């Protein structure tokens, strides 16, 4: 005779098989969340689309990549 906990279990799966599938699904979901979080953090480090050319020129001037004269030329051509 088969009592409680014996036989095919829930929906044809044995109890151990069902739990193993649940564990694999949980691990897969956690990996998915980790990848999604990583992609979101990469996008935060990139400049936003609201950065216009003048902001970029100001940043380059502050870094010393361009001179004041070059900045003024860029500013004139933008405005």
C-alpha positions as CSV (number, residue, x, y, z in Angstrom):
1,X,0.0,0.0,0.0
2,X,1.0,3.5,-0.7
3,X,0.5,6.0,2.1
4,X,1.1,9.7,2.3
5,X,4.4,10.7,0.8
6,X,4.8,7.6,-1.3
7,X,4.0,7.0,-4.9
8,X,4.1,9.6,-7.7
9,X,3.5,12.6,-5.6
10,X,2.1,15.8,-6.8
11,X,1.0,15.9,-10.5
12,X,3.1,13.0,-11.4
13,X,6.4,14.3,-10.0
14,X,8.1,12.8,-7.1
15,X,8.5,15.1,-4.1
16,X,12.3,15.4,-4.7
17,X,11.9,16.1,-8.4
18,X,9.4,18.9,-7.8
19,X,11.6,20.6,-5.2
20,X,14.6,20.3,-7.5
21,X,12.7,22.1,-10.3
22,X,11.7,24.8,-7.9
23,X,15.3,25.3,-6.7
24,X,16.5,25.5,-10.3
25,X,13.8,28.1,-11.2
26,X,14.8,30.1,-8.1
27,X,18.5,30.0,-9.0
28,X,17.7,31.0,-12.6
29,X,15.5,33.9,-11.4
30,X,18.3,35.1,-9.1
31,X,20.8,35.0,-11.9
32,X,18.4,37.0,-14.1
33,X,18.0,39.6,-11.4
34,X,21.8,39.9,-11.0
35,X,22.3,40.4,-14.8
36,X,19.5,43.0,-15.0
37,X,21.0,44.9,-12.0
38,X,24.4,44.8,-13.6
39,X,23.0,46.2,-16.9
40,X,21.2,49.0,-15.0
41,X,24.4,50.0,-13.2
42,X,26.3,50.2,-16.5
43,X,23.7,52.5,-18.0
44,X,23.9,54.9,-15.0
45,X,27.6,55.4,-15.6
46,X,27.1,56.6,-19.2
47,X,26.3,60.2,-20.0
48,X,22.7,61.0,-20.3
49,X,21.1,62.2,-23.5
50,X,20.3,65.5,-21.8
51,X,24.0,66.4,-22.0
52,X,24.2,68.9,-24.8
53,X,27.2,70.0,-26.8
54,X,27.9,73.0,-24.6
55,X,28.0,70.8,-21.4
56,X,30.5,68.5,-23.2
57,X,32.6,71.5,-24.2
58,X,32.6,72.8,-20.7
59,X,33.6,69.4,-19.4
60,X,36.5,69.2,-21.9
61,X,37.6,72.7,-20.9
62,X,37.6,71.8,-17.3
63,X,39.7,68.7,-18.0
64,X,42.2,70.7,-20.0
65,X,41.5,68.9,-23.2
66,X,40.7,72.1,-25.1
67,X,41.9,75.7,-24.7
68,X,39.7,78.7,-23.9
69,X,39.9,79.8,-27.5
70,X,38.7,76.5,-28.7
71,X,35.9,76.5,-26.2
72,X,34.8,80.0,-27.4
73,X,34.8,78.7,-31.0
74,X,32.7,75.7,-30.1
75,X,30.4,78.0,-28.2
76,X,30.0,80.3,-31.1
77,X,29.3,77.5,-33.5
78,X,26.7,75.9,-31.2
79,X,24.8,79.1,-30.4
